[in-house]
Amino acid sequence: MLARSYSWALRSASRAMSTSAPKLFLVTAPDYSDSNALARRLAVRDSHLEEARKMKADGILQLGGAMLDDSGNMVGSTLLIATDSLESARELMERDYYYRHDVWDKARLSIVSFRRAL
C-alpha cells in the first residue's frame, strides 16, 4: 500500500516547502479504542518518535504530542505541521508508523488548515 519510504515523504515535503510558502495544518489522530491499541502504539513508539524528530529538524513538525484520557493514558496524537498542501499533509500522516501499524483510527484522523494567532 505504501511503497515509498517515510524518509521520501519528508524529502518531498521539504522540497515542496522550498518552492512555496508552507501552510500550517492541525492534525488530530485518535487511536483505535480496542484492547490492543496501546500495545500497538508502544511497539512502534520509538520508530514514530525518531521520524518525528526528523520532521522537526526539517521544519515540518512544529508541535506534536499525545492526547490523553482522564487517567493520563495515551489515546491519540495531535500535531501541527508545516507543508505546502493538504495533500502533502495527508501523505505525511499516511506514512507515519502509527498510521501504518493501526495505532491511529484512520476513519477519525482529521487534518485542517490552521492559522496561528499568537
C-alpha positions as CSV (number, residue, x, y, z in Angstrom):
1,M,0.0,0.0,0.0
2,L,2.7,2.5,0.9
3,A,5.6,1.6,-1.4
4,R,7.7,4.7,-0.8
5,S,9.6,5.3,2.5
6,Y,8.7,7.8,5.2
7,S,12.0,9.5,4.5
8,W,10.9,10.0,0.9
9,A,7.8,11.8,2.2
10,L,9.9,14.1,4.4
11,R,12.2,14.9,1.4
12,S,9.2,15.5,-0.8
13,A,7.6,17.8,1.7
14,S,10.8,19.7,2.3
15,R,11.3,20.2,-1.5
16,A,7.7,21.4,-1.8
17,M,8.2,23.9,1.0
18,S,11.3,25.3,-0.6
19,T,9.3,26.3,-3.7
20,S,6.2,27.7,-2.0
21,A,5.3,29.2,1.3
22,P,4.5,26.5,3.8
23,K,1.0,26.3,5.3
24,L,0.1,25.1,8.7
25,F,-2.1,22.1,9.3
26,L,-3.5,20.8,12.6
27,V,-3.7,17.0,12.8
28,T,-5.8,15.2,15.3
29,A,-5.3,11.4,15.2
30,P,-7.3,9.5,17.8
31,D,-6.1,5.9,18.4
32,Y,-8.3,2.9,17.8
33,S,-10.1,2.0,21.0
34,D,-9.7,-1.8,21.0
35,S,-7.9,-3.5,23.9
36,N,-4.7,-3.9,21.9
37,A,-4.4,-0.3,20.7
38,L,-2.0,0.8,23.5
39,A,0.3,-2.3,22.9
40,R,0.4,-1.4,19.1
41,R,1.3,2.2,20.0
42,L,4.1,1.2,22.4
43,A,5.5,-1.4,19.9
44,V,6.3,1.3,17.3
45,R,6.6,4.4,19.5
46,D,10.4,4.6,19.3
47,S,10.3,4.5,15.4
48,H,7.4,7.0,15.4
49,L,9.4,9.4,17.6
50,E,12.6,9.0,15.5
51,E,10.7,10.0,12.4
52,A,9.0,12.9,14.3
53,R,12.5,14.2,15.3
54,K,13.5,14.2,11.6
55,M,10.3,16.1,10.7
56,K,11.1,18.6,13.5
57,A,14.7,19.1,12.2
58,D,13.4,19.6,8.7
59,G,11.0,22.3,9.9
60,I,7.9,20.3,9.1
61,L,6.7,19.3,12.5
62,Q,6.0,22.4,14.6
63,L,4.4,20.7,17.6
64,G,3.4,17.2,18.4
65,G,2.3,15.2,21.3
66,A,0.0,12.6,22.7
67,M,-3.7,13.1,23.5
68,L,-4.5,11.8,27.0
69,D,-7.7,10.5,28.6
70,D,-8.8,11.5,32.1
71,S,-6.5,8.8,33.6
72,G,-3.4,10.1,31.7
73,N,-3.3,7.2,29.2
74,M,-2.3,8.0,25.6
75,V,-5.3,7.8,23.3
76,G,-4.2,9.7,20.2
77,S,-1.9,12.3,18.8
78,T,-2.1,16.0,17.9
79,L,0.4,17.6,15.5
80,L,0.9,20.9,14.0
81,I,2.8,20.6,10.7
82,A,4.0,23.0,8.0
83,T,3.9,21.8,4.4
84,D,2.6,23.1,1.0
85,S,-0.8,21.5,0.8
86,L,-3.4,19.4,2.5
87,E,-2.5,16.5,0.1
88,S,1.1,16.7,1.3
89,A,0.0,16.8,5.0
90,R,-2.2,13.7,4.4
91,E,0.7,11.9,2.7
92,L,3.0,12.6,5.6
93,M,0.4,11.2,8.1
94,E,-0.2,8.1,6.0
95,R,3.5,7.3,6.1
96,D,3.7,7.6,9.9
97,Y,4.4,4.5,11.9
98,Y,1.2,5.0,13.9
99,Y,-0.9,5.2,10.8
100,R,0.8,2.2,9.1
101,H,0.6,0.0,12.2
102,D,-3.0,0.6,13.0
103,V,-2.5,2.8,16.1
104,W,-4.4,5.8,14.7
105,D,-8.0,5.3,13.8
106,K,-7.9,6.1,10.1
107,A,-11.6,7.0,9.9
108,R,-11.3,9.6,12.7
109,L,-8.0,11.2,11.6
110,S,-8.6,14.9,10.9
111,I,-6.3,17.4,9.1
112,V,-7.5,21.0,8.9
113,S,-5.8,24.2,7.8
114,F,-4.5,26.2,10.7
115,R,-3.8,29.9,11.2
116,R,-1.6,30.9,14.1
117,A,-3.0,33.9,16.1
118,L,-0.4,34.1,18.9
